[in-house]
Amino acid sequence: MSDIDQVTQRCAKCILPDTYPGVMFNHEGVCNYCLEYRPDHQNLGKEALVNLLQSRPKSGEYDCVVPLSGGKDSTFILYYIVKELGLKPIAVNYDSGFQIELARDNVRNACDILDVPLVSATVPGNSQLKLLKQWILLSEKVGRPYGPCGGNCEAILRKTTIDTARAKGVPFIIWGSSSMESLNNNIYSDYINKGEKKELDIVRMFKWVVSKLKALFKDMEKAKKIPGMIYALIGYHAIMFNLISVYQRMKLGFPFRHAIKPRYVPPFTEVNPTFVHFFDYISWDSISHTETLKTKLKWKHPEGRESRFDCLIHCFVNSAYLRTNGITTDGANYCNFIREGRIDRESALNNEKAIVESLRGEIKEMRERIGLKGHGRLTS
């Protein structure tokens, strides 16, 4: 297992460790990711954003929909839309059941102070708890995380915002993702374009099996992974995970053709409504913008943790990434912030260490909450 204690070298510019796949350092100790970093985004600016949001008439009362998690990014977007652009948004919050109370307070405070109506979506019953439990057991059975996360959160949030926009006659959804959240710009492009595939699932599954078999013949060491690959398809926990996911999606109103696809995520629509990626237009200043939220919206965060704190499940994602790559997902994001000059290296490294030190306790608490003991195979 790769973890922060096994790191012997970190990039002299960012905090990427020598345990990260494909990383290399030059004679000055700077990693290849820093040397090759070329932001593919140029902030288009306020004027371009205003022109876009005024390009289509609204048929309802509101100018745009803003998904709101209670984290600093989405809260700042809501603040900017109201105070800087003078628009009238409607906010959407999705609570999987694992949103911390502090994040809920942030959502309520922001909407109350800015006088923004809020649409809240929740999961049916305790389905999210059951889904997370099966995801953990499946991931431990196959020896790796089963996908990026144990829930349908991305899919449900996108569907809820799309449904809200269409029901209210709103032409735009203001989304908070950016290429800053990925070490690889191609990964971000895949994220932006992620949605329904035109091929049938069985076709893509067949291609996946063929590609794995080809890789197997090239490297027989990979044969050890075959049992886990099979279990991830037809094992008990895989079946239960998929069944609970289908149930959850059906209860939330997903069309049947989408509900039966456990990894389906509604695409970023281009019309009716149009998704606008806010940080492609407006740059994020972590220090000054966070202070604005604290003073203007009573925004709060856990001690020593300003990012990604709003969802309790995130500790599993961080732990899995740390185990594989020697750095958390938050730490990987900090690398881009360093390259953009938005955070200094020492602060990023201190934040990463604090996150790592808190993981075991957070995971143990979460496992106990869903009826599992200890820290688990993937987190110990």
C-alpha positions as CSV (number, residue, x, y, z in Angstrom):
1,M,0.0,0.0,0.0
2,S,1.2,3.5,-0.9
3,D,0.8,6.0,1.8
4,I,2.3,9.3,3.0
5,D,4.9,7.5,5.2
6,Q,6.3,5.6,2.2
7,V,7.0,8.8,0.2
8,T,10.8,9.4,-0.1
9,Q,10.7,12.4,-2.4
10,R,8.2,15.0,-3.4
11,C,8.3,17.5,-6.2
12,A,10.2,20.6,-5.3
13,K,7.4,22.8,-6.8
14,C,4.2,20.9,-6.0
15,I,3.6,18.1,-3.5
16,L,3.4,15.2,-5.9
17,P,5.2,12.1,-4.4
18,D,7.5,9.6,-6.0
19,T,4.8,7.0,-5.5
20,Y,2.5,8.6,-8.0
21,P,2.2,6.6,-11.3
22,G,4.3,7.9,-14.1
23,V,6.0,10.7,-12.1
24,M,9.6,11.6,-12.8
25,F,11.9,14.3,-11.4
26,N,14.5,16.4,-13.2
27,H,17.8,17.4,-11.7
28,E,16.2,20.2,-9.7
29,G,13.6,17.9,-8.2
30,V,10.7,19.2,-10.2
31,C,8.2,16.6,-11.5
32,N,7.2,16.0,-15.1
33,Y,3.6,17.0,-14.3
34,C,4.8,20.5,-13.3
35,L,7.2,20.7,-16.3
36,E,4.5,19.7,-18.7
37,Y,1.6,21.6,-17.1
38,R,-0.1,23.8,-19.7
39,P,-3.5,24.9,-18.5
40,D,-5.9,24.4,-21.3
41,H,-8.3,26.9,-19.8
42,Q,-8.1,30.6,-20.1
43,N,-10.7,32.3,-17.9
44,L,-13.1,33.9,-20.4
45,G,-14.1,36.7,-17.9
46,K,-17.1,38.3,-16.5
47,E,-18.2,40.0,-19.7
48,A,-18.3,36.7,-21.6
49,L,-20.3,35.1,-18.8
50,V,-22.8,37.9,-18.7
51,N,-23.2,37.8,-22.5
52,L,-23.8,34.1,-22.4
53,L,-26.4,34.3,-19.6
54,Q,-28.2,37.0,-21.5
55,S,-28.1,35.2,-24.8
56,R,-31.3,33.2,-24.2
57,P,-34.6,34.4,-22.7
58,K,-36.0,32.7,-19.6
59,S,-39.5,31.5,-19.6
60,G,-39.8,31.4,-15.9
61,E,-39.0,33.6,-12.9
62,Y,-35.3,32.6,-12.5
63,D,-32.2,33.2,-14.5
64,C,-30.2,30.1,-13.6
65,V,-30.0,27.0,-11.4
66,V,-27.0,26.7,-9.0
67,P,-26.2,23.4,-7.4
68,L,-25.2,24.1,-3.8
69,S,-23.4,21.7,-1.5
70,G,-22.3,24.0,1.3
71,G,-18.7,23.9,0.2
72,K,-16.7,27.0,-0.7
73,D,-16.8,26.6,-4.5
74,S,-20.6,26.3,-4.9
75,T,-21.3,28.9,-2.2
76,F,-19.0,31.4,-3.9
77,I,-20.7,30.8,-7.2
78,L,-24.1,31.5,-5.7
79,Y,-22.7,34.7,-4.1
80,Y,-21.2,35.8,-7.4
81,I,-24.3,35.2,-9.4
82,V,-26.4,37.3,-7.0
83,K,-24.0,40.0,-5.9
84,E,-21.7,40.5,-8.9
85,L,-24.1,39.7,-11.7
86,G,-27.4,40.8,-10.1
87,L,-29.2,37.7,-11.3
88,K,-32.0,35.7,-9.7
89,P,-31.0,32.1,-9.3
90,I,-32.6,29.1,-7.7
91,A,-30.4,26.8,-5.7
92,V,-30.5,23.0,-5.6
93,N,-29.0,20.9,-2.8
94,Y,-28.7,17.1,-2.8
95,D,-28.2,15.4,0.6
96,S,-27.3,11.8,0.3
97,G,-27.7,11.4,4.0
98,F,-23.9,11.9,4.4
99,Q,-23.8,15.6,4.2
100,I,-22.4,17.0,7.4
101,E,-24.5,19.4,9.5
102,L,-22.0,22.3,8.9
103,A,-22.6,22.0,5.2
104,R,-26.3,22.1,5.7
105,D,-25.9,25.2,7.8
106,N,-23.8,26.8,5.0
107,V,-26.6,26.0,2.5
108,R,-29.3,27.5,4.7
109,N,-27.3,30.6,5.6
110,A,-26.3,31.4,1.9
111,C,-29.9,31.0,0.7
112,D,-31.4,33.0,3.5
113,I,-28.9,35.9,3.3
114,L,-29.0,36.1,-0.5
115,D,-32.8,35.5,-0.6
116,V,-32.4,32.5,-2.9
117,P,-35.1,29.8,-3.0
118,L,-33.8,26.3,-2.4
119,V,-34.9,22.9,-3.9
120,S,-33.7,20.0,-1.8
121,A,-33.4,16.4,-2.9
122,T,-32.8,13.4,-0.7
123,V,-32.5,9.6,-1.2
124,P,-35.3,7.2,-0.5
125,G,-35.1,5.6,2.9
126,N,-31.7,4.3,3.9
127,S,-30.8,3.2,0.4
128,Q,-27.6,5.3,0.3
129,L,-26.4,3.7,3.5
130,K,-27.0,0.2,2.0
131,L,-25.4,1.3,-1.3
132,L,-22.2,2.5,0.5
133,K,-22.0,-0.7,2.6
134,Q,-22.1,-2.9,-0.5
135,W,-19.6,-0.6,-2.3
136,I,-17.1,-0.9,0.6
137,L,-17.5,-4.7,0.8
138,L,-17.2,-5.1,-2.9
139,S,-14.1,-2.9,-3.1
140,E,-12.4,-4.9,-0.3
141,K,-13.3,-8.1,-2.0
142,V,-11.7,-7.2,-5.3
143,G,-8.8,-5.3,-3.6
144,R,-9.4,-1.9,-5.1
145,P,-12.1,0.8,-5.1
146,Y,-15.1,-0.2,-7.2
147,G,-15.3,3.0,-9.2
148,P,-14.6,6.5,-7.9
149,C,-17.3,6.6,-5.2
150,G,-19.9,4.5,-3.4
151,G,-22.9,6.5,-4.4
152,N,-25.1,7.9,-7.2
153,C,-24.4,11.5,-6.1
154,E,-23.1,12.9,-9.4
155,A,-25.9,11.3,-11.3
156,I,-28.6,12.4,-8.9
157,L,-27.4,16.0,-8.6
158,R,-27.2,16.4,-12.4
159,K,-30.7,15.0,-12.8
160,T,-32.1,17.1,-10.1
161,T,-30.7,20.3,-11.5
162,I,-31.8,19.5,-15.0
163,D,-35.3,18.6,-13.8
164,T,-35.5,21.8,-11.8
165,A,-34.3,23.9,-14.7
166,R,-36.9,22.4,-17.0
167,A,-39.8,22.6,-14.5
168,K,-39.0,26.3,-13.8
169,G,-38.3,27.4,-17.3
170,V,-34.6,28.2,-16.5
171,P,-32.2,28.2,-19.5
172,F,-28.9,27.8,-17.6
173,I,-27.3,25.6,-14.9
174,I,-24.1,27.1,-13.4
175,W,-21.8,24.1,-12.6
176,G,-18.7,24.3,-10.4
177,S,-16.2,21.9,-11.9
178,S,-13.0,22.9,-13.7
179,S,-9.9,21.5,-15.2
180,M,-8.1,22.5,-12.0
181,E,-9.6,19.4,-10.4
182,S,-7.6,17.0,-12.5
183,L,-3.9,16.4,-13.0
184,N,-4.6,15.5,-16.5
185,N,-6.6,17.8,-18.8
186,N,-7.8,14.8,-20.8
187,I,-9.4,13.4,-17.7
188,Y,-11.3,16.7,-17.3
189,S,-12.4,16.6,-20.9
190,D,-13.7,13.0,-20.3
191,Y,-15.6,14.3,-17.3
192,I,-17.1,17.2,-19.2
193,N,-18.2,14.8,-22.0
194,K,-19.4,12.0,-19.6
195,G,-22.9,10.9,-20.2
196,E,-25.0,8.3,-21.9
197,K,-23.1,6.1,-24.4
198,K,-24.6,5.4,-27.8
199,E,-23.4,1.8,-27.7
200,L,-25.4,-0.8,-25.7
201,D,-23.9,-1.8,-22.4
202,I,-23.3,-5.4,-23.6
203,V,-21.2,-4.1,-26.5
204,R,-19.0,-2.0,-24.2
205,M,-18.7,-4.9,-21.7
206,F,-17.6,-7.2,-24.5
207,K,-14.9,-4.7,-25.6
208,W,-13.8,-4.3,-22.0
209,V,-13.4,-8.1,-21.6
210,V,-11.5,-8.4,-24.9
211,S,-9.1,-5.6,-23.9
212,K,-8.5,-7.2,-20.5
213,L,-7.8,-10.6,-22.1
214,K,-5.3,-9.0,-24.5
215,A,-3.5,-7.3,-21.6
216,L,-3.5,-10.6,-19.8
217,F,-1.6,-12.4,-22.5
218,K,1.0,-9.6,-22.6
219,D,1.6,-9.7,-18.8
220,M,0.7,-13.0,-17.1
221,E,1.1,-11.3,-13.7
222,K,-2.2,-9.7,-14.3
223,A,-3.8,-13.2,-14.1
224,K,-3.9,-12.6,-10.3
225,K,-6.5,-10.0,-10.9
226,I,-8.9,-12.2,-12.8
227,P,-10.9,-13.4,-9.7
228,G,-11.4,-9.8,-8.7
229,M,-12.5,-8.8,-12.2
230,I,-15.0,-11.6,-12.3
231,Y,-16.4,-10.8,-8.8
232,A,-16.8,-7.2,-9.8
233,L,-19.2,-8.4,-12.5
234,I,-21.1,-11.3,-11.0
235,G,-20.1,-11.5,-7.3
236,Y,-22.7,-11.2,-4.5
237,H,-21.7,-7.6,-3.4
238,A,-21.6,-6.5,-7.1
239,I,-25.1,-7.8,-7.7
240,M,-26.4,-6.2,-4.5
241,F,-24.7,-2.9,-5.3
242,N,-26.3,-2.8,-8.7
243,L,-29.8,-3.8,-7.4
244,I,-29.8,-1.1,-4.7
245,S,-28.5,1.5,-7.3
246,V,-31.3,0.6,-9.7
247,Y,-33.9,0.8,-6.9
248,Q,-32.6,4.2,-5.8
249,R,-32.7,5.6,-9.3
250,M,-36.1,4.2,-10.0
251,K,-37.5,5.8,-6.8
252,L,-35.9,9.1,-7.8
253,G,-37.6,9.1,-11.2
254,F,-34.8,8.1,-13.6
255,P,-36.0,6.7,-16.9
256,F,-35.8,2.9,-16.8
257,R,-33.2,2.8,-19.5
258,H,-30.9,4.9,-17.3
259,A,-31.9,3.4,-14.0
260,I,-30.6,0.0,-15.0
261,K,-27.2,1.4,-15.7
262,P,-25.5,1.8,-12.3
263,R,-22.7,4.0,-13.6
264,Y,-24.9,6.2,-15.9
265,V,-24.5,9.9,-15.4
266,P,-26.8,12.4,-17.2
267,P,-24.7,14.3,-19.7
268,F,-24.0,18.0,-19.5
269,T,-26.8,19.3,-21.7
270,E,-26.1,22.0,-24.2
271,V,-29.7,23.2,-24.5
272,N,-32.8,23.0,-22.4
273,P,-30.9,23.7,-20.1
274,T,-27.3,24.8,-21.0
275,F,-24.6,23.8,-18.5
276,V,-22.2,26.7,-17.9
277,H,-18.9,25.8,-16.2
278,F,-18.4,28.8,-14.0
279,F,-14.7,28.5,-13.4
280,D,-14.0,28.5,-17.1
281,Y,-15.1,32.2,-16.9
282,I,-14.2,33.4,-13.4
283,S,-11.0,32.6,-11.6
284,W,-10.9,31.4,-8.0
285,D,-8.9,33.2,-5.4
286,S,-8.9,30.8,-2.4
287,I,-7.9,33.3,0.2
288,S,-9.9,36.4,-0.6
289,H,-13.0,34.6,-1.8
290,T,-13.1,32.3,1.3
291,E,-12.9,35.4,3.5
292,T,-15.8,37.0,1.6
293,L,-17.9,33.9,2.2
294,K,-17.1,34.0,5.9
295,T,-17.9,37.6,6.4
296,K,-20.9,38.0,4.0
297,L,-22.6,34.6,4.3
298,K,-21.5,33.2,7.7
299,W,-19.8,30.4,5.9
300,K,-17.9,28.0,8.1
301,H,-15.6,25.0,7.7
302,P,-14.1,22.3,10.0
303,E,-10.8,23.3,11.7
304,G,-8.0,23.0,9.3
305,R,-10.2,21.8,6.4
306,E,-11.6,24.3,3.9
307,S,-12.1,21.9,0.9
308,R,-14.2,18.8,0.3
309,F,-15.5,18.6,3.8
310,D,-19.2,18.6,2.9
311,C,-19.6,14.9,2.2
312,L,-18.6,12.2,4.8
313,I,-18.1,9.6,2.0
314,H,-15.2,11.7,0.7
315,C,-12.8,10.1,3.2
316,F,-13.1,6.8,1.4
317,V,-12.3,8.4,-1.9
318,N,-9.3,10.1,-0.4
319,S,-8.1,6.9,1.3
320,A,-8.4,4.8,-1.8
321,Y,-6.5,7.4,-3.9
322,L,-3.8,7.7,-1.2
323,R,-3.4,3.9,-1.0
324,T,-2.9,3.7,-4.8
325,N,-0.9,6.9,-5.5
326,G,0.6,8.1,-2.2
327,I,-1.4,11.3,-2.2
328,T,-5.1,12.0,-1.6
329,T,-7.4,13.4,-4.3
330,D,-7.4,16.7,-2.4
331,G,-3.6,16.7,-2.4
332,A,-3.6,16.0,-6.2
333,N,-5.9,19.0,-6.6
334,Y,-3.5,21.1,-4.5
335,C,-0.8,20.4,-7.0
336,N,-2.7,22.3,-9.7
337,F,-3.5,25.2,-7.3
338,I,0.3,25.5,-6.6
339,R,1.0,25.6,-10.3
340,E,-1.5,28.3,-10.7
341,G,-0.1,30.3,-7.8
342,R,-3.3,30.0,-5.8
343,I,-1.7,28.3,-2.8
344,D,1.9,28.0,-1.6
345,R,3.6,24.6,-1.3
346,E,4.0,24.6,2.4
347,S,0.3,25.3,3.0
348,A,-0.7,22.6,0.6
349,L,1.6,20.0,2.2
350,N,0.3,20.9,5.7
351,N,-3.2,20.5,4.5
352,E,-2.4,17.1,2.9
353,K,-0.8,15.9,6.1
354,A,-3.8,17.0,8.2
355,I,-6.2,15.2,5.8
356,V,-4.1,12.0,5.9
357,E,-3.9,12.0,9.7
358,S,-7.7,12.3,10.0
359,L,-8.6,9.6,7.5
360,R,-8.4,6.5,9.8
361,G,-10.6,8.1,12.4
362,E,-13.1,9.3,9.8
363,I,-13.3,5.9,8.1
364,K,-13.6,4.0,11.3
365,E,-16.5,6.2,12.3
366,M,-18.2,5.9,9.0
367,R,-17.8,2.1,8.9
368,E,-19.4,1.8,12.4
369,R,-22.2,4.0,11.2
370,I,-23.1,1.6,8.4
371,G,-22.6,-1.5,10.6
372,L,-19.0,-2.5,9.7
373,K,-16.2,-2.8,12.2
374,G,-12.6,-1.6,12.1
375,H,-10.8,0.3,9.4
376,G,-11.2,-2.1,6.5
377,R,-8.7,-3.8,4.2
378,L,-8.4,-0.8,1.9
379,T,-7.8,1.8,4.6
380,S,-5.5,0.1,7.1
